[in-house]
Amino acid sequence: MKTKTLLLSLIFSLLLVSPAFANDSTHSGALSQYRQDKKELKEDTKQIRQENKSPLSQLKKTQVDKIYNQLKEQLAKRFAFLEASLTKIDKKVLDKKAKGITIPDLTTLQNSYNAAKAKYSTDLTALNTQYQAMLTVEKPLTLMPKLREAGNTVRTDLHDMQKALVDMIRLVSKAR
């Protein structure tokens, strides 16, 4: 039994020390091939990303165009509604004046409406400028919060115009 274990341990130690097993050429060759394939795959991925970068940027610009056009359309509709309402109010004011009824503080409200209208046109120009700036940037969606903020400023101006119109309607309806 001692001889068998001695013989097995001798064979095992020879196998471990043997240069054929210490330097496995097939294993290192496969490993280097794997590393080379991985490096080529990374380079191919980078190249594909670079090629697809411009259409992706174009897609983002079309998204920005869509958002801007929707915003501009909503603002234009609301402004047109307010202007039509002002025309109706002016007709009622002329009817009241024709009947000899004076309306106090109407000029103050008209001035506040005109001031809000001037601020609206200024802020609308700033919104258009912000939009034009977004078209020249590589990543336009990064400037989207600024465009939304400019849009909210214009909406606030429209809201101020509406407040002035509501106050005018109250004055005109109370005038007897």
Steps between C-alpha positions, in 0.01 A plus 500: 500500500786735578649429165177576320459834672863578446470413134185709458648800674812470281292495182287788621799714590659429159186610328494826693864577435489401134557792262234375261231558761653813646483688169174410332528665158140431399365677808711814455421507128126488566534768765688735268243435224220583745672826599552594135133428417385705798717795393365484142144485631558816707643681199209393281252616763667841519495533123132406479414753770686773314319414176158500668564818698378748240161333428438481874577869530265568208228300676545709813478820295172383349373433852597853599328635186184311587496625860573859393234500229238364742594764757494780244163385365346493849633847578377640169149358554479647847627839383246503215223419749606785727516745212149395388378547856655847509317589181169393657574699814587808293164471321321489835700800622404696189135407551518618862668826396235553233238473772689760703632262764854568619718217622758600761840327514453349153809672361708356786390149411557563130850621580570189708370285211725684254799464733438126531464482122834677451664265752340207314654604170840552665488161670377334180806640323718358779327163455574505128862592571529211747358265238747620237783445748382144556525424128871579493595290804630144470264370771182708473309318773743632759359849442139382514446622860597853393251484212226383735586778744474757219167346398373525856601866509295563187207312654527721808481806277187363334355435844568863598325613183204281589484646851485850355221395263300341782531820702388702197196276457411550866526878466299510179226274636471701826485836318141622482 
